[in-house]
Amino acid sequence: MDEQAKIPRATAKRLPIYYRYLTFLNDAGTNRISSAELAEATKFDAATIRRDFSYFGALGKRGYGYDVEALLDFFAKVLDQNSLINVALIGVGHLGQALLNFNFHQSSNMRIAAAFDINENRGKILSGVPIYDMAELEEQIKAQRINIAILTVPQDVAQDITDTLVQAGVKGIMNFTPLRVSVPKGVRVQNVDLTNELQTLVYFIQNYASITTGK
Ligand code: ATP
């Protein structure tokens, strides 16, 4: 949802509280609620609540308030999108370990939750991430509801592993191998070839130095 980016942080933080209370109301069979009643229950002031809800595109009707079930449905979706995104990493070599260590700390909602390899790292926990045997890939990916994987394996096994990932239900692959892997429709691959990137930079510096430096 594109509007997500525009929701202020403070509003996003209140969302789980609204959600919890609305769930409670829904379970009790309440169909609608006014911002004043919500304010009473949540201790946020009514103007804040109305403004928050307007960010979500939920507009209360005068004299009616908000529809509890519709709000709940909507908030469940927003919360799901905001929750932590678990990513798998395949191939815990030099690059894989660097990424485990990095673990996208600057981004609050993404993290590598599971890593896989065939080497002696299996069974260890590196940078807080458990390393599983490849035989456990499908089971773990399904159990942890992972649908994004980072590929840092040697090029010659990249396609086979991609096929296994797709089979396990992965929908997005960040491919650090130089191989352009094939995937079925509905699966997205983001290629990150670091060597290629550096080579491109070297090429530009060597050939277009006067343009890039503006001299
Ligand atoms: P990097 O390229 O990340 O610097 P490296 O030089 O340490 O890695 P590579 O030979 O590129 O090692 O392998 C990367 C990692 O992928 C290694 O940890 C290796 O054990 C693992 N790997 C190799 N084959 C497979 C496979 N079939 N399935 C899973 N992991 C594999």
Boltz pocket constraint, residues with backbone or C-beta under 6 A from the ligand:
constraints:
  - pocket:
      binder: B
      contacts: [[A, 90], [A, 91], [A, 92], [A, 93], [A, 94], [A, 95], [A, 96], [A, 116], [A, 117], [A, 118], [A, 119], [A, 134], [A, 152], [A, 153], [A, 154], [A, 157], [A, 161]]
      max_distance: 6.0
